[in-house]
Amino acid sequence: MHIGHSVDTRYYIEQAAKKWELQSVTEEKDLGVVISNDLKVSRQCIYAAGKANKVLGMVRRQFKNLDKTCFLILYKGFIM
C-alpha cells in the first residue's frame, strides 16, 4: 500500500533465481482498524456500524421483552 504519494512502485521477492511481484492493496486491516491508501475513515465507520447493527440484531432476536435495566446490562457487557 502506498500512502502519501502516487508513484507506481513495484516490489519483488527473489529466491532461488525466481522472482515474484508483490500485489498492491488499497486497504489493510490491522488490529481491527481499517486503513486505506487515502487515509479516509469512511471504511472504518462502515465496518463499525455494521458490527454494531449485527450485535443489536442479535440482542433483539434473543430478547423479546427487554426493559431499560436489562438493556443497559447487555449494552455494558457487549460494548464497554
ChimeraX commands (.cxc) that place a marker at each C-alpha (Angstrom):
marker #1 position 0.00,0.00,0.00 radius 0.5
marker #1 position 1.33,3.41,-0.95 radius 0.5
marker #1 position 0.42,6.24,1.41 radius 0.5
marker #1 position 1.07,9.87,0.64 radius 0.5
marker #1 position 2.31,9.60,-2.95 radius 0.5
marker #1 position 1.04,8.43,-6.30 radius 0.5
marker #1 position 4.24,6.91,-7.65 radius 0.5
marker #1 position 3.63,3.43,-9.04 radius 0.5
marker #1 position 6.37,1.37,-7.44 radius 0.5
marker #1 position 6.60,-2.39,-7.89 radius 0.5
marker #1 position 8.17,-4.63,-5.27 radius 0.5
marker #1 position 9.63,-8.07,-5.85 radius 0.5
marker #1 position 10.79,-11.08,-3.85 radius 0.5
marker #1 position 13.66,-13.14,-5.19 radius 0.5
marker #1 position 14.51,-16.63,-4.06 radius 0.5
marker #1 position 16.48,-19.35,-5.82 radius 0.5
marker #1 position 16.68,-17.44,-9.11 radius 0.5
marker #1 position 12.90,-16.94,-9.16 radius 0.5
marker #1 position 11.27,-13.54,-8.95 radius 0.5
marker #1 position 7.72,-12.83,-7.70 radius 0.5
marker #1 position 5.95,-9.49,-7.86 radius 0.5
marker #1 position 4.06,-8.45,-4.72 radius 0.5
marker #1 position 0.48,-7.29,-5.20 radius 0.5
marker #1 position -0.58,-3.77,-4.31 radius 0.5
marker #1 position -3.58,-3.29,-2.00 radius 0.5
marker #1 position -5.83,-0.28,-1.41 radius 0.5
marker #1 position -6.83,-1.08,2.17 radius 0.5
marker #1 position -5.50,-3.13,5.05 radius 0.5
marker #1 position -7.00,-4.26,8.35 radius 0.5
marker #1 position -4.69,-4.39,11.36 radius 0.5
marker #1 position -5.82,-4.81,14.98 radius 0.5
marker #1 position -9.43,-4.24,13.90 radius 0.5
marker #1 position -8.69,-0.87,12.30 radius 0.5
marker #1 position -9.17,-0.44,8.55 radius 0.5
marker #1 position -6.53,1.74,6.88 radius 0.5
marker #1 position -6.97,2.81,3.27 radius 0.5
marker #1 position -4.35,4.27,0.99 radius 0.5
marker #1 position -6.11,7.68,1.00 radius 0.5
marker #1 position -6.32,7.67,4.85 radius 0.5
marker #1 position -10.08,8.30,4.92 radius 0.5
marker #1 position -12.06,6.89,7.85 radius 0.5
marker #1 position -15.25,6.11,5.92 radius 0.5
marker #1 position -14.49,2.37,5.56 radius 0.5
marker #1 position -13.70,2.10,9.27 radius 0.5
marker #1 position -17.04,3.77,10.10 radius 0.5
marker #1 position -18.91,1.41,7.75 radius 0.5
marker #1 position -17.33,-1.66,9.38 radius 0.5
marker #1 position -18.01,-0.38,12.92 radius 0.5
marker #1 position -21.65,0.48,12.14 radius 0.5
marker #1 position -22.18,-2.92,10.54 radius 0.5
marker #1 position -20.75,-4.72,13.54 radius 0.5
marker #1 position -22.91,-2.68,15.94 radius 0.5
marker #1 position -26.03,-3.44,13.88 radius 0.5
marker #1 position -25.22,-7.16,13.97 radius 0.5
marker #1 position -24.94,-7.11,17.77 radius 0.5
marker #1 position -28.14,-5.08,18.10 radius 0.5
marker #1 position -29.96,-7.51,15.80 radius 0.5
marker #1 position -28.72,-10.45,17.88 radius 0.5
marker #1 position -29.97,-8.81,21.08 radius 0.5
marker #1 position -33.37,-8.07,19.50 radius 0.5
marker #1 position -33.77,-11.66,18.28 radius 0.5
marker #1 position -32.83,-13.23,21.62 radius 0.5
marker #1 position -34.71,-10.92,23.99 radius 0.5
marker #1 position -38.32,-10.14,23.02 radius 0.5
marker #1 position -39.37,-8.17,26.14 radius 0.5
marker #1 position -36.37,-6.07,27.06 radius 0.5
marker #1 position -36.70,-3.33,29.65 radius 0.5
marker #1 position -34.26,-0.47,30.22 radius 0.5
marker #1 position -32.23,-2.09,33.02 radius 0.5
marker #1 position -31.71,-5.36,31.13 radius 0.5
marker #1 position -30.71,-3.44,28.00 radius 0.5
marker #1 position -28.14,-1.43,29.98 radius 0.5
marker #1 position -26.63,-4.62,31.40 radius 0.5
marker #1 position -26.33,-6.15,27.91 radius 0.5
marker #1 position -25.02,-2.89,26.47 radius 0.5
marker #1 position -22.28,-2.63,29.08 radius 0.5
marker #1 position -21.36,-6.29,28.53 radius 0.5
marker #1 position -21.08,-6.08,24.74 radius 0.5
marker #1 position -19.97,-2.51,24.10 radius 0.5
marker #1 position -17.88,-1.33,27.05 radius 0.5
marker link #1:1,2 radius 0.2
marker link #1:2,3 radius 0.2
marker link #1:3,4 radius 0.2
marker link #1:4,5 radius 0.2
marker link #1:5,6 radius 0.2
marker link #1:6,7 radius 0.2
marker link #1:7,8 radius 0.2
marker link #1:8,9 radius 0.2
marker link #1:9,10 radius 0.2
marker link #1:10,11 radius 0.2
marker link #1:11,12 radius 0.2
marker link #1:12,13 radius 0.2
marker link #1:13,14 radius 0.2
marker link #1:14,15 radius 0.2
marker link #1:15,16 radius 0.2
marker link #1:16,17 radius 0.2
marker link #1:17,18 radius 0.2
marker link #1:18,19 radius 0.2
marker link #1:19,20 radius 0.2
marker link #1:20,21 radius 0.2
marker link #1:21,22 radius 0.2
marker link #1:22,23 radius 0.2
marker link #1:23,24 radius 0.2
marker link #1:24,25 radius 0.2
marker link #1:25,26 radius 0.2
marker link #1:26,27 radius 0.2
marker link #1:27,28 radius 0.2
marker link #1:28,29 radius 0.2
marker link #1:29,30 radius 0.2
marker link #1:30,31 radius 0.2
marker link #1:31,32 radius 0.2
marker link #1:32,33 radius 0.2
marker link #1:33,34 radius 0.2
marker link #1:34,35 radius 0.2
marker link #1:35,36 radius 0.2
marker link #1:36,37 radius 0.2
marker link #1:37,38 radius 0.2
marker link #1:38,39 radius 0.2
marker link #1:39,40 radius 0.2
marker link #1:40,41 radius 0.2
marker link #1:41,42 radius 0.2
marker link #1:42,43 radius 0.2
marker link #1:43,44 radius 0.2
marker link #1:44,45 radius 0.2
marker link #1:45,46 radius 0.2
marker link #1:46,47 radius 0.2
marker link #1:47,48 radius 0.2
marker link #1:48,49 radius 0.2
marker link #1:49,50 radius 0.2
marker link #1:50,51 radius 0.2
marker link #1:51,52 radius 0.2
marker link #1:52,53 radius 0.2
marker link #1:53,54 radius 0.2
marker link #1:54,55 radius 0.2
marker link #1:55,56 radius 0.2
marker link #1:56,57 radius 0.2
marker link #1:57,58 radius 0.2
marker link #1:58,59 radius 0.2
marker link #1:59,60 radius 0.2
marker link #1:60,61 radius 0.2
marker link #1:61,62 radius 0.2
marker link #1:62,63 radius 0.2
marker link #1:63,64 radius 0.2
marker link #1:64,65 radius 0.2
marker link #1:65,66 radius 0.2
marker link #1:66,67 radius 0.2
marker link #1:67,68 radius 0.2
marker link #1:68,69 radius 0.2
marker link #1:69,70 radius 0.2
marker link #1:70,71 radius 0.2
marker link #1:71,72 radius 0.2
marker link #1:72,73 radius 0.2
marker link #1:73,74 radius 0.2
marker link #1:74,75 radius 0.2
marker link #1:75,76 radius 0.2
marker link #1:76,77 radius 0.2
marker link #1:77,78 radius 0.2
marker link #1:78,79 radius 0.2
marker link #1:79,80 radius 0.2
view
